[in-house]
Amino acid sequence: MSSLEALKKWFSTHKEELKRDYFSFLRFKSISTDPDYANESKACAEWLRSYIAKHCGMKTELIPTPGYPLVYGEDMRAGIDAPTILVYGHYDVQPVDPIELWHSDPFEPTERNGKIYARGAVDDKGQIFFAVAAVRAWHEMGKQLPVNLKFCIEGEEESTSVGLSKALPSLKEKLKADALAVVDFGQFDETTPAITLGGRGLVTLELILTGSNGDLHSGSHGGIAYNPNRAMAELLAKVWDDDGRVRIHGFYDDVLEMTEKEKDLFTPNVDEKSYRKEFGIDAIGGEKGLPLFVRKGFRPTFEINGMSGGYTGKGFKTVIPAHASAKISCRLVPNQNPQKIASAVIDFLKKNVPSGIRIEIKNVSGEEAFRGSADSDLAKAVCLASTEVMGKECKRVVSGGSIPIIASMCKILNAEVVGMGQGLATDDIHAPNEHFDFKRFENGFLTFARTIELL
Protein backbone atom coordinates (compact mmCIF):
# COMPACT_ATOMS: atom_id res chain seq x y z
CA MET A 1 0.00 0.00 0.00
CA SER A 2 1.41 3.42 -0.96
CA SER A 3 1.83 6.06 1.72
CA LEU A 4 -0.97 8.12 0.17
CA GLU A 5 -3.34 5.15 0.23
CA ALA A 6 -2.37 4.46 3.85
CA LEU A 7 -3.15 8.06 4.76
CA LYS A 8 -6.52 7.86 2.98
CA LYS A 9 -7.35 4.70 4.91
CA TRP A 10 -6.38 6.30 8.22
CA PHE A 11 -8.53 9.34 7.45
CA SER A 12 -11.50 7.19 6.50
CA THR A 13 -11.21 5.23 9.75
CA HIS A 14 -10.95 8.38 11.88
CA LYS A 15 -13.22 10.64 9.83
CA GLU A 16 -16.11 10.95 12.28
CA GLU A 17 -13.80 11.39 15.26
CA LEU A 18 -11.86 14.12 13.45
CA LYS A 19 -15.10 15.85 12.56
CA ARG A 20 -16.21 15.82 16.21
CA ASP A 21 -12.88 17.26 17.32
CA TYR A 22 -13.01 19.87 14.55
CA PHE A 23 -16.48 20.89 15.74
CA SER A 24 -15.21 21.20 19.32
CA PHE A 25 -12.48 23.54 18.09
CA LEU A 26 -14.99 25.64 16.15
CA ARG A 27 -17.26 26.14 19.17
CA PHE A 28 -14.78 28.42 20.92
CA LYS A 29 -15.76 32.06 20.37
CA SER A 30 -12.15 33.15 19.90
CA ILE A 31 -12.86 36.61 18.49
CA SER A 32 -9.54 38.34 19.15
CA THR A 33 -10.62 41.87 18.28
CA ASP A 34 -13.32 41.90 21.00
CA PRO A 35 -12.05 41.83 24.62
CA ASP A 36 -15.40 40.40 25.75
CA TYR A 37 -14.21 37.07 24.33
CA ALA A 38 -10.80 37.01 26.02
CA ASN A 39 -11.60 33.98 28.19
CA GLU A 40 -12.91 32.08 25.17
CA SER A 41 -9.69 32.78 23.27
CA LYS A 42 -7.52 31.59 26.15
CA ALA A 43 -9.62 28.46 26.57
CA CYS A 44 -9.34 27.78 22.84
CA ALA A 45 -5.55 28.05 22.99
CA GLU A 46 -5.34 25.59 25.88
CA TRP A 47 -7.70 23.14 24.15
CA LEU A 48 -5.53 23.19 21.02
CA ARG A 49 -2.28 22.83 22.97
CA SER A 50 -3.70 19.88 24.88
CA TYR A 51 -4.96 18.27 21.67
CA ILE A 52 -1.57 18.49 19.95
CA ALA A 53 0.19 17.12 23.04
CA LYS A 54 -2.23 14.21 23.38
CA HIS A 55 -2.61 13.18 19.74
CA CYS A 56 0.56 14.27 17.93
CA GLY A 57 3.33 13.20 20.29
CA MET A 58 4.82 16.69 20.33
CA LYS A 59 6.23 18.76 23.15
CA THR A 60 3.83 21.65 23.63
CA GLU A 61 3.45 24.84 25.58
CA LEU A 62 1.52 28.07 25.64
CA ILE A 63 3.94 30.93 25.05
CA PRO A 64 2.76 34.17 26.71
CA THR A 65 2.73 37.34 24.62
CA PRO A 66 1.52 40.88 25.34
CA GLY A 67 -1.74 39.65 23.74
CA TYR A 68 -3.11 36.14 23.50
CA PRO A 69 -0.79 33.14 23.94
CA LEU A 70 0.90 31.25 21.14
CA VAL A 71 0.21 27.54 20.86
CA TYR A 72 3.63 26.00 20.33
CA GLY A 73 4.51 22.41 19.54
CA GLU A 74 7.68 20.73 18.36
CA ASP A 75 9.01 17.35 17.30
CA MET A 76 12.74 17.57 16.66
CA ARG A 77 13.54 13.86 16.62
CA ALA A 78 14.45 13.80 12.92
CA GLY A 79 17.82 15.26 13.86
CA ILE A 80 20.14 18.02 12.77
CA ASP A 81 20.53 16.71 9.23
CA ALA A 82 16.80 16.89 8.51
CA PRO A 83 15.06 20.13 7.53
CA THR A 84 13.05 22.02 10.12
CA ILE A 85 9.60 23.23 9.06
CA LEU A 86 7.70 25.85 11.04
CA VAL A 87 3.95 25.68 10.52
CA TYR A 88 2.03 28.92 11.06
CA GLY A 89 -1.71 29.33 11.57
CA HIS A 90 -4.13 31.06 13.90
CA TYR A 91 -6.92 30.04 16.25
CA ASP A 92 -8.67 33.40 16.41
CA VAL A 93 -11.62 34.32 14.19
CA GLN A 94 -13.43 37.34 12.82
CA PRO A 95 -16.56 38.81 14.47
CA VAL A 96 -19.82 37.31 13.22
CA ASP A 97 -21.74 40.52 12.42
CA PRO A 98 -24.28 40.83 10.92
CA ILE A 99 -25.57 37.90 12.96
CA GLU A 100 -29.05 38.08 11.40
CA LEU A 101 -27.67 36.93 8.04
CA TRP A 102 -26.40 33.61 9.38
CA HIS A 103 -28.59 30.61 8.61
CA SER A 104 -27.33 28.79 11.72
CA ASP A 105 -25.46 29.61 14.93
CA PRO A 106 -21.92 30.63 13.86
CA PHE A 107 -20.44 28.88 16.89
CA GLU A 108 -22.51 25.72 16.63
CA PRO A 109 -21.02 23.95 13.59
CA THR A 110 -23.66 22.69 11.19
CA GLU A 111 -23.16 20.31 8.27
CA ARG A 112 -25.25 20.85 5.16
CA ASN A 113 -24.57 19.00 1.90
CA GLY A 114 -21.07 18.05 2.99
CA LYS A 115 -20.14 21.62 3.98
CA ILE A 116 -19.38 22.70 7.53
CA TYR A 117 -20.91 26.08 8.43
CA ALA A 118 -19.29 28.00 11.31
CA ARG A 119 -17.13 31.01 11.98
CA GLY A 120 -13.54 29.85 11.47
CA ALA A 121 -14.60 26.80 9.45
CA VAL A 122 -11.92 27.77 6.91
CA ASP A 123 -10.14 30.81 8.32
CA ASP A 124 -8.17 29.43 9.97
CA LYS A 125 -9.38 26.76 12.36
CA GLY A 126 -10.33 24.30 9.64
CA GLN A 127 -7.04 24.68 7.83
CA ILE A 128 -4.69 24.55 10.81
CA PHE A 129 -6.68 21.63 12.18
CA PHE A 130 -6.19 19.50 9.06
CA ALA A 131 -2.43 20.13 9.46
CA VAL A 132 -2.61 19.02 13.09
CA ALA A 133 -4.63 15.97 12.02
CA ALA A 134 -1.94 15.09 9.48
CA VAL A 135 0.74 15.07 12.18
CA ARG A 136 -1.60 13.00 14.36
CA ALA A 137 -1.92 10.46 11.53
CA TRP A 138 1.86 10.12 11.23
CA HIS A 139 2.10 9.62 15.01
CA GLU A 140 -0.71 7.09 15.30
CA MET A 141 0.49 5.14 12.28
CA GLY A 142 3.71 4.58 14.23
CA LYS A 143 5.90 6.62 11.91
CA GLN A 144 8.51 9.09 13.09
CA LEU A 145 8.31 12.40 11.26
CA PRO A 146 11.03 12.57 8.57
CA VAL A 147 11.44 16.30 9.24
CA ASN A 148 11.72 18.41 12.35
CA LEU A 149 8.36 20.11 12.77
CA LYS A 150 7.21 23.09 14.81
CA PHE A 151 3.76 24.63 15.21
CA CYS A 152 3.32 28.35 15.91
CA ILE A 153 -0.40 29.03 16.12
CA GLU A 154 -1.31 32.53 17.23
CA GLY A 155 -4.49 34.08 18.56
CA GLU A 156 -4.50 37.54 16.98
CA GLU A 157 -4.04 37.25 13.23
CA GLU A 158 -7.46 38.84 12.73
CA SER A 159 -6.44 41.81 14.89
CA THR A 160 -2.95 42.70 13.57
CA SER A 161 -0.93 39.94 15.34
CA VAL A 162 0.05 42.39 18.06
CA GLY A 163 1.12 39.73 20.57
CA LEU A 164 3.26 37.68 18.20
CA SER A 165 4.81 40.78 16.60
CA LYS A 166 6.05 42.01 19.98
CA ALA A 167 7.22 38.57 21.13
CA LEU A 168 8.81 37.51 17.84
CA PRO A 169 12.32 38.98 18.32
CA SER A 170 12.76 37.07 21.59
CA LEU A 171 11.50 33.85 19.96
CA LYS A 172 14.01 33.84 17.12
CA GLU A 173 15.89 30.76 18.33
CA LYS A 174 12.81 28.88 19.46
CA LEU A 175 11.04 29.32 16.12
CA LYS A 176 14.17 28.89 14.00
CA ALA A 177 13.41 26.89 10.86
CA ASP A 178 14.53 26.30 7.30
CA ALA A 179 11.09 26.99 5.89
CA LEU A 180 7.78 28.49 6.96
CA ALA A 181 4.55 26.80 5.87
CA VAL A 182 1.61 29.18 6.20
CA VAL A 183 -1.52 27.06 6.30
CA ASP A 184 -3.98 29.88 5.70
CA PHE A 185 -4.41 30.14 1.93
CA GLY A 186 -6.46 28.57 -0.84
CA GLN A 187 -6.73 26.60 -4.05
CA PHE A 188 -6.82 27.83 -7.63
CA ASP A 189 -10.37 26.52 -7.98
CA GLU A 190 -12.44 23.67 -6.58
CA THR A 191 -10.54 20.98 -8.50
CA THR A 192 -7.16 22.62 -9.17
CA PRO A 193 -4.45 22.94 -6.52
CA ALA A 194 -2.27 25.97 -5.98
CA ILE A 195 0.51 27.23 -3.78
CA THR A 196 0.68 30.85 -2.75
CA LEU A 197 4.05 32.51 -3.15
CA GLY A 198 3.19 35.94 -1.87
CA GLY A 199 0.69 38.12 -0.10
CA ARG A 200 0.18 41.86 0.04
CA GLY A 201 1.18 44.03 2.95
CA LEU A 202 -1.24 46.17 4.88
CA VAL A 203 -1.74 49.62 6.37
CA THR A 204 -4.87 50.29 8.44
CA LEU A 205 -6.17 53.39 10.17
CA GLU A 206 -9.32 54.96 11.51
CA LEU A 207 -10.37 58.46 10.39
CA ILE A 208 -12.69 60.64 12.48
CA LEU A 209 -14.08 64.00 11.35
CA THR A 210 -15.79 66.34 13.83
CA GLY A 211 -17.92 69.34 12.97
CA SER A 212 -19.65 70.30 16.23
CA ASN A 213 -19.85 69.61 19.97
CA GLY A 214 -22.91 67.40 19.54
CA ASP A 215 -25.50 66.18 17.04
CA LEU A 216 -27.54 69.02 15.55
CA HIS A 217 -31.15 69.33 14.40
CA SER A 218 -30.98 69.20 10.61
CA GLY A 219 -33.79 71.72 10.29
CA SER A 220 -32.36 74.33 12.64
CA HIS A 221 -28.78 73.84 11.46
CA GLY A 222 -29.19 72.55 7.91
CA GLY A 223 -27.57 74.89 5.40
CA ILE A 224 -25.45 76.46 8.14
CA ALA A 225 -23.35 73.75 9.83
CA TYR A 226 -20.99 71.77 7.60
CA ASN A 227 -22.11 68.14 7.81
CA PRO A 228 -19.21 65.79 8.75
CA ASN A 229 -20.79 63.07 6.60
CA ARG A 230 -20.55 65.36 3.61
CA ALA A 231 -16.99 66.27 4.58
CA MET A 232 -16.09 62.59 4.76
CA ALA A 233 -17.62 61.85 1.37
CA GLU A 234 -15.84 64.80 -0.26
CA LEU A 235 -12.50 63.97 1.35
CA LEU A 236 -12.47 60.30 0.39
CA ALA A 237 -13.75 60.99 -3.12
CA LYS A 238 -10.50 62.88 -3.77
CA VAL A 239 -8.40 59.75 -3.25
CA TRP A 240 -8.86 58.30 -6.77
CA ASP A 241 -8.66 59.75 -10.26
CA ASP A 242 -11.01 58.76 -13.08
CA ASP A 243 -8.78 55.81 -14.03
CA GLY A 244 -8.86 54.31 -10.55
CA ARG A 245 -5.34 55.35 -9.60
CA VAL A 246 -4.71 56.60 -6.08
CA ARG A 247 -3.89 60.32 -6.11
CA ILE A 248 -1.90 60.28 -2.86
CA HIS A 249 1.59 61.67 -3.47
CA GLY A 250 4.24 58.93 -3.40
CA PHE A 251 1.74 56.07 -3.23
CA TYR A 252 3.25 54.26 -6.23
CA ASP A 253 6.86 55.46 -5.93
CA ASP A 254 8.33 52.15 -4.77
CA VAL A 255 6.05 49.76 -6.66
CA LEU A 256 8.01 47.33 -8.84
CA GLU A 257 6.62 46.46 -12.23
CA MET A 258 5.77 42.83 -12.87
CA THR A 259 8.78 41.03 -14.37
CA GLU A 260 8.77 38.64 -17.32
CA LYS A 261 9.70 35.82 -14.93
CA GLU A 262 6.68 36.60 -12.77
CA LYS A 263 4.44 36.68 -15.83
CA ASP A 264 5.62 33.16 -16.73
CA LEU A 265 5.55 31.82 -13.17
CA PHE A 266 2.16 32.96 -11.91
CA THR A 267 -1.16 31.81 -13.32
CA PRO A 268 -3.89 34.47 -13.68
CA ASN A 269 -6.43 33.48 -11.05
CA VAL A 270 -9.27 35.91 -11.78
CA ASP A 271 -11.54 35.44 -14.79
CA GLU A 272 -13.68 38.57 -15.16
CA LYS A 273 -16.76 36.85 -16.53
CA SER A 274 -16.77 34.16 -13.83
CA TYR A 275 -15.93 36.72 -11.16
CA ARG A 276 -18.86 38.94 -12.10
CA LYS A 277 -21.26 36.01 -12.14
CA GLU A 278 -20.03 34.34 -8.93
CA PHE A 279 -20.23 37.44 -6.76
CA GLY A 280 -22.96 39.41 -8.51
CA ILE A 281 -20.59 42.26 -9.32
CA ASP A 282 -21.37 44.66 -12.15
CA ALA A 283 -18.91 47.46 -11.34
CA ILE A 284 -15.21 46.62 -11.58
CA GLY A 285 -12.82 48.80 -9.59
CA GLY A 286 -9.08 49.26 -9.39
CA GLU A 287 -6.73 50.66 -12.01
CA LYS A 288 -8.23 50.66 -15.48
CA GLY A 289 -6.28 48.94 -18.22
CA LEU A 290 -4.71 46.26 -16.01
CA PRO A 291 -5.74 42.58 -15.93
CA LEU A 292 -7.79 41.70 -12.87
CA PHE A 293 -5.20 39.29 -11.47
CA VAL A 294 -2.59 42.05 -11.63
CA ARG A 295 -4.90 44.47 -9.81
CA LYS A 296 -5.57 41.79 -7.21
CA GLY A 297 -2.04 40.69 -6.32
CA PHE A 298 0.55 42.96 -7.89
CA ARG A 299 -0.76 46.50 -7.31
CA PRO A 300 -1.42 48.46 -4.11
CA THR A 301 -4.91 49.58 -3.17
CA PHE A 302 -6.76 52.07 -0.98
CA GLU A 303 -10.08 50.79 0.37
CA ILE A 304 -12.81 52.15 2.64
CA ASN A 305 -13.80 49.24 4.89
CA GLY A 306 -16.50 51.00 6.87
CA MET A 307 -18.19 54.39 7.24
CA SER A 308 -20.54 55.73 9.88
CA GLY A 309 -22.00 58.99 11.11
CA GLY A 310 -25.32 60.12 12.50
CA TYR A 311 -28.33 57.87 12.88
CA THR A 312 -28.21 54.50 11.12
CA GLY A 313 -30.89 52.58 13.00
CA LYS A 314 -34.42 51.72 11.95
CA GLY A 315 -36.71 54.54 10.98
CA PHE A 316 -35.46 58.08 10.60
CA LYS A 317 -33.76 60.70 12.74
CA THR A 318 -33.06 64.08 11.17
CA VAL A 319 -29.68 65.06 12.57
CA ILE A 320 -26.46 66.56 11.37
CA PRO A 321 -23.98 64.33 13.21
CA ALA A 322 -21.20 65.73 15.31
CA HIS A 323 -18.83 63.06 14.00
CA ALA A 324 -18.26 60.91 10.94
CA SER A 325 -15.80 58.05 10.87
CA ALA A 326 -14.23 55.72 8.34
CA LYS A 327 -12.01 52.66 8.60
CA ILE A 328 -9.41 52.55 5.86
CA SER A 329 -6.96 49.93 4.65
CA CYS A 330 -4.24 49.96 2.02
CA ARG A 331 -2.93 46.72 0.55
CA LEU A 332 0.75 46.97 -0.29
CA VAL A 333 3.08 45.13 -2.65
CA PRO A 334 6.77 44.20 -2.24
CA ASN A 335 9.21 47.10 -1.87
CA GLN A 336 6.58 49.39 -0.34
CA ASN A 337 7.27 50.59 3.19
CA PRO A 338 4.15 50.60 5.42
CA GLN A 339 5.34 53.55 7.51
CA LYS A 340 6.04 55.61 4.39
CA ILE A 341 2.61 54.82 2.93
CA ALA A 342 0.86 55.53 6.22
CA SER A 343 2.57 58.91 6.44
CA ALA A 344 1.61 59.75 2.85
CA VAL A 345 -2.02 58.80 3.47
CA ILE A 346 -2.23 60.79 6.70
CA ASP A 347 -0.63 63.82 5.04
CA PHE A 348 -3.11 63.65 2.15
CA LEU A 349 -6.13 63.41 4.46
CA LYS A 350 -5.02 66.32 6.61
CA LYS A 351 -4.29 68.54 3.61
CA ASN A 352 -7.60 67.80 1.91
CA VAL A 353 -10.09 67.88 4.78
CA PRO A 354 -12.62 70.74 4.38
CA SER A 355 -11.66 73.89 6.25
CA GLY A 356 -13.09 74.02 9.77
CA ILE A 357 -13.65 70.28 10.09
CA ARG A 358 -11.52 68.77 12.84
CA ILE A 359 -9.65 65.60 11.90
CA GLU A 360 -8.35 62.77 14.07
CA ILE A 361 -6.46 59.70 12.82
CA LYS A 362 -5.85 56.78 15.15
CA ASN A 363 -5.10 53.04 15.33
CA VAL A 364 -2.49 53.23 12.58
CA SER A 365 -0.69 49.95 11.89
CA GLY A 366 1.15 48.32 9.01
CA GLU A 367 3.14 45.34 7.77
CA GLU A 368 5.09 44.62 4.60
CA ALA A 369 4.19 42.29 1.74
CA PHE A 370 6.01 38.97 1.38
CA ARG A 371 7.23 36.75 -1.44
CA GLY A 372 8.43 33.15 -1.51
CA SER A 373 10.55 31.23 -4.00
CA ALA A 374 9.04 28.65 -6.33
CA ASP A 375 12.42 26.87 -6.25
CA SER A 376 12.50 26.19 -2.50
CA ASP A 377 12.31 22.59 -1.29
CA LEU A 378 9.07 23.34 0.54
CA ALA A 379 7.44 24.89 -2.53
CA LYS A 380 8.39 21.91 -4.67
CA ALA A 381 7.14 19.44 -2.05
CA VAL A 382 3.78 21.18 -1.60
CA CYS A 383 3.32 21.39 -5.38
CA LEU A 384 4.06 17.70 -5.87
CA ALA A 385 1.89 16.63 -2.93
CA SER A 386 -0.99 18.79 -4.15
CA THR A 387 -0.77 17.30 -7.63
CA GLU A 388 -0.72 13.74 -6.26
CA VAL A 389 -3.74 14.37 -4.05
CA MET A 390 -5.88 16.31 -6.52
CA GLY A 391 -4.67 14.81 -9.79
CA LYS A 392 -4.04 18.12 -11.54
CA GLU A 393 -1.02 20.34 -12.05
CA CYS A 394 -0.40 22.70 -9.16
CA LYS A 395 -0.63 26.40 -10.05
CA ARG A 396 1.44 29.20 -8.52
CA VAL A 397 -0.40 32.32 -7.40
CA VAL A 398 -0.02 35.49 -5.38
CA SER A 399 -2.70 36.37 -2.85
CA GLY A 400 -4.39 39.74 -2.80
CA GLY A 401 -4.93 39.30 0.94
CA SER A 402 -2.57 39.89 3.83
CA ILE A 403 -1.25 37.93 6.77
CA PRO A 404 0.50 40.85 8.44
CA ILE A 405 3.05 38.94 10.54
CA ILE A 406 4.51 36.76 7.76
CA ALA A 407 6.97 39.30 6.33
CA SER A 408 8.40 39.89 9.81
CA MET A 409 8.66 36.15 10.47
CA CYS A 410 10.53 35.61 7.19
CA LYS A 411 12.99 38.39 8.01
CA ILE A 412 13.65 37.46 11.61
CA LEU A 413 13.82 33.70 11.02
CA ASN A 414 15.54 33.96 7.61
CA ALA A 415 13.23 31.22 6.33
CA GLU A 416 11.71 30.47 2.94
CA VAL A 417 7.91 30.80 2.92
CA VAL A 418 5.10 28.98 1.14
CA GLY A 419 1.39 29.55 1.54
CA MET A 420 -0.82 26.49 1.29
CA GLY A 421 -4.44 25.60 2.00
CA GLN A 422 -7.78 24.56 0.60
CA GLY A 423 -9.83 27.73 0.88
CA LEU A 424 -11.90 29.23 -1.93
CA ALA A 425 -13.21 32.76 -2.50
CA THR A 426 -16.73 31.31 -2.36
CA ASP A 427 -16.33 30.04 1.23
CA ASP A 428 -17.73 33.32 2.65
CA ILE A 429 -14.60 33.89 4.70
CA HIS A 430 -15.08 36.88 7.07
CA ALA A 431 -18.76 36.94 6.06
CA PRO A 432 -21.97 35.36 7.35
CA ASN A 433 -22.30 31.62 6.64
CA GLU A 434 -18.58 30.89 6.36
CA HIS A 435 -18.21 27.25 5.34
CA PHE A 436 -15.70 24.58 4.39
CA ASP A 437 -16.28 21.49 2.27
CA PHE A 438 -15.16 18.47 4.31
CA LYS A 439 -13.78 16.88 1.16
CA ARG A 440 -11.39 19.80 0.88
CA PHE A 441 -10.54 19.31 4.55
CA GLU A 442 -9.50 15.77 3.63
CA ASN A 443 -7.50 17.02 0.63
CA GLY A 444 -5.70 19.46 2.92
CA PHE A 445 -4.96 16.67 5.38
CA LEU A 446 -3.54 14.45 2.64
CA THR A 447 -1.52 17.25 1.05
CA PHE A 448 0.07 18.31 4.31
CA ALA A 449 0.86 14.74 5.38
CA ARG A 450 2.37 13.92 1.99
CA THR A 451 4.38 17.19 1.97
CA ILE A 452 6.07 16.12 5.20
CA GLU A 453 7.02 12.82 3.62
CA LEU A 454 8.33 14.37 0.41
CA LEU A 455 10.58 16.73 2.35
N, C-alpha and C positions, 0 to 999 in steps of 0.2 A: 504494500500500500504506500503510495507517495505521501510525502509530508502534507501536501495540500488536502488530499483525501482524508488523512488522519485528522486534520484540523476540522474539516467539514463534519466528520463523524462525531468528534468531541462536541462541536457546537450543537449538532442535532440532539445529542443526548442531554445536554445541559440547557437547551433553549428556554424552556419554561422557567427554570431556576434563574437564569440570567435576566429574563424579562421581569421577574418579581424583584430582583435586586435593583435593576434599572429603575423600576417604578418607585422603589423606596428612596433612591437617590433623588428622583425628580420631585418627591413630595416636600423636600426642604425648601422653604421660601427664602432662598439665599439671595435676596435683592440687595446688592452691595451699596447702591446709591442711596438707599433709604435706611437711616439709623434705627428705625422702628423694627427692622428685621435682623439686628445685630446678633441676637441669640440664635436665631435660625441659621445664620451663616456659620457661626462657630460650631454649632451642632453638626452641620453638614460637613465641615472640614474634619471633625473627629470621626464621623461615620465613615468617610472615605479613607482616612488614614487607617482605621481599624480594619476596613475591608481589604485594603492592599496588604496589610500585615498578615491577615488571616489566610487569604486565598492565593497570594502571589509569592510567598516566601521571601519577601524583601524586608530589609531593615527600614523602619519608618519613624517619622517624627513630625510633629507640628512645629514649624519654625516661626517664632513670633516676628511680627513686623510692626511698624507704626500703625498699620491698618489691620486687616484680617490675616490670619496665619496662612503660611504656605504648607500644603501637604507635600511632604518630601518622602521619597522612597528610593532605595538603591539596592542593586545586586551587582557586586563587583567581582564575582567569583570567576569570571572569564579570564581575568589576569591582565597583566600590563601589556601583553602583546596584542590583545583584542581591542577593537575600537570601543570608545565610550559614547553612548548616545543619550542625550538629555531630551526627555519628552516633556513638552510644555502644553498645558491646557488650563482651563479655569472652571471652578465650581460655582461661581456667582452667575446670576441671570439678570436680565432686564426687568423693569417694572411691567406689570400686566395691563396697564391702562391702554385703551378704554375697556374696562372689564365687561361692559354690557355687550360687546361684540364677540366675546368668546361663546362657543357653543357648548362648552363643558368647563368645569372648574380647572383653571390653569395649573393648579397644584394637586389635582387628583387625576393622574394619567389615565387616559381613555383610549382604547384601541378601536378604530373604525376602519374597516377595509384594509387591514394590514398596516395602518399608519398609527403611530403613537402621538396623541395630542397632549401637550403639556408645555409650560414655559420651561425652556432649557432642553427640550427633547432633542434638538440638534445642537444648539449654541449654549454651552459647549458640553453639557453633561452627557448627552448621548454619544458624542464623539470621543471624549476622554474616557468614557466608560468602556467603549469597545476596545480601546487600547489596553486598559486595565484587564479586561476579560481575556485578551490575547496573551498577556503575560501569565494570567492565571492558568490558561490552557497549557502553556509550556510547562509550568510548575506541576500541574496535576497529571500531565502525561509522563512525568518522571524525567523530563529533559532539562539539563542545565542550559541556561541562556548562552548562546555562542558569542554574545557581546556583553559588555558592561552596560547596564541600563540604570538610568536615574529618572524619577518623576519629579517635576516641579509644577504643582497645580495650585494656582493662586486664586484668591477670592475677590479680586477687584478689577478684573479686566474690563468690565462694563462701566467702571467709574475711574478710569485713567490709571489703573495699576499703581496707585500711590504707595501702597505698602511695599510691594516688590521693588519699585524703582528706588526707594530710599534704602532698602536692605541689600540690594544687589551688589554694591561694591564690596561689602563685607562677606558676601557669599561666593566670591570669585573662585576660591579653591574648592569649596564644597560642590558647586555646580559645574566645575570644570569638565569639559567634554570635547570630543572631536567634532560632533555634529549636533545640531538642534532640530528636532522634529516637532513641528508645531501642528498639533492635531486639532485644527480649528478652521479648516477650509473646506472646499467642495470639489465636485466633479465637473467635467465639461458639460455633460448632460446626463440624463437618467441611465443611459447604457454605455457611456464613454468615460473612461477614467482620465484624470488629470492630476498633475502636481502643480503646486503654486510656487513660483520662484520669485515672488515679490509682493509687497503690499504698500499702499500709500501711507505717508505720514499724516499727522493730524495737528491742527491748531483749533482750540475751542475757546470761546469766550461768551460772556453774557453782557448785553448792551441794555442800559436803562436810560430812558429819556424822561425828564421831569419838566412840567410846564407850570405847575401851581402847587400851593400848599395842600390842597385836597381836591376831590372830585367836584366839578362845577355843574350847575344846572345848564343844560345846553340851550335853553331858551333865553335865560338871563345873560349868559356869557357867550352864546354862539355868535360868531362874526366879530368877536372882540378878542377872546383868549385864543392863543395858538394851540390847536389840539395836538398833544403828543403823538397820537396815533397817526395823524397826518404827517407830522415831522418824521416819524419812523418810516413811513411809506416813502416819503420823498428822499430821505437819506439813503435808504437801501436801494432804491431804484437807480441811484447814481453809480452803483457798483459795476454794472455791466454796460458795454456798448451794444450797438444793434447786431453785432456779429457774435455776441455771447462771450466776448473776451472781458476779463476783469480789468477795470480801469485803474486799480490801485497801483501807484507808482512802485516799480521794482518787483511786482508780483511774479513776473516771468523771467527776471534777470538771470537766475541760476538754473533754469530748466534746460536739461540736455535733450537735444533732438533724438528721436528714435534712430538707432543705428541699423545698418543693413543686416548685421548679425542678429539683432533682436527681431527684425522683420521676418527672418528665416526661422528663428527659434520658436517664437510664440505664435500660437494659433488664435486667430480672431474668435472671440467667444461671445460675441453679441451679433445676432442677426436682426436687423431692424424690423423686418416684417413679423417675425416670430415674437420679438420683444413687444411690439405694439399690441399684438393680439393677446399675448399671455397676461399682460398687466393692464390692459385697457387704456393704453397711453396714446393720445393723439398728438400731443405737443412734445417735440423733442428739444431738449435744452443743450447746454454746453456750447463749445466753439464750433461755429458753422464751418463746413468744408473739411472736417476731419472725420475719419471712420469712427463708428461708435465705440469699438473696442479700444481705440487710441484715447478717446475722450474719457473712457472708463478707467483705464489703468496707467496711462502714460502722460496725462496732463493734470495740472492742479485745478482745484475747484474752490468756489466760495458758495456756501449753501446756508439758507435760513432754515433752521431746524424747528423753530417754534416762535410764535409771536402772540403777545397778549397785551391788553390794555382796556380799561373800562369794564362794562358789564357784558359777560358772555354766557350768562345762565339762560334759563327758559324765560320766555316772554320778552319784555322790552323795558329798558331803563334809560331814559334820555339824559346821559351825562357826558361831559367832556372830562375824560380821566386825568388825574394828576400825573399818572405815569404810564409809559408804554415800555414794553421790554421785548427783547428778541434774543434767542439763543443761536449762535452762529458757529459754523465749523468750516474749516478749510482743509481739504485733502491735499497732501503734498507729494511730490515725486522726488526720486533720488537727486541729491546735490542741493536741495532746498533746505535752508536752515529755519527751523520752527520759530526761534526767537526773532530772527530778521523779518519773517513774514508777519508774525504777531505785531511787531512794532510798526510795520508798514500799514497793516489793517487799522490799528488803533489811531495812527496819525491821520489816515484818510477819514475815518469817522469823525474825529474831533474837528478837522478842518471843514467838513461839509455839513455838520449839523446846523439847522436853521438858527439864526441869531436869536438869543434870548432863551433858547431851550437848554436846560442843564443836562449834561451827559455824564454818565458813570459807566465804567467798564470794569468788570470783575471776573473772577474765576478763570483767568487766562492760563492755559496749559498747552503743551505741545510736545510732539515726538517726531523723529525723523522717519522717512520711508526706509524700506530694506529691500535687498536683492540677494538671491542665492544663485549658486552656480549649477548649471545643468550637468556639469562634468563631475560633480562630487560623488563619492561612493554612495552616500545616502540617497541622492537624487536618482542615481541609476538603479539602486535597489528598490526604491518605492515605485519607479516606473515599471520595472520588470514584474514586481509583485502585483501591481495593479492590472497589468496586461494579462497575467496568468489567471487572476481571479475573475476578471470581467470579460476576457476574451477579445478585447479590442486594443488597438494601439493607444498608449497613454499620451495625452496631449500636455503641452507646457503652457501655462498661462500666468498672467499677473493679475492679482486681485485689486479691485478698486477700493476695497475696504481697508481698514487699519486695525492692527493689533499693536497698540502704542509701545509696549515694552520690548518688542522683538529687536528693533534696531539697537537698543541699549544692550540687550543680552548678547547679541552678535559681537558688538564691540568689546565688551568687558570680558567675555569668555573666549573671544577669538575663534568662534566656531562657525562652520558652514551651516546654512539653514535651508530647510525644505518645508513647505506647507503641504499638508495632506489632509484628507477627509472625504466625507461622502455627502456633504450638504449640497442643496440646490437652491437657486433663487426663489423657487416656488414653495419653499418650506415655511414661508411666513415667519422667518427669523425676525425677532424684535417686534413682531406684530401679533394681534390676536390670532388664536388658533395655530400657533407654531406646531409643527408636526414633523415626524421622521419615520420614513418607511423602514420597517424592521428588516426587510431584505437588504437594504443598504447598510443597516447596522451590522448585519452578518458579513457583507462585503468588506466593510471597514475592519472588522475583526480579522478576517482572513488576510487582508492586505497587510495589516500591521504585523500579524504573526509571521507571515511569509517574509516581510521585509527584514525582520530580525534574523531569520535564518539565512537570507541571502547575504547579509552583511558579514 
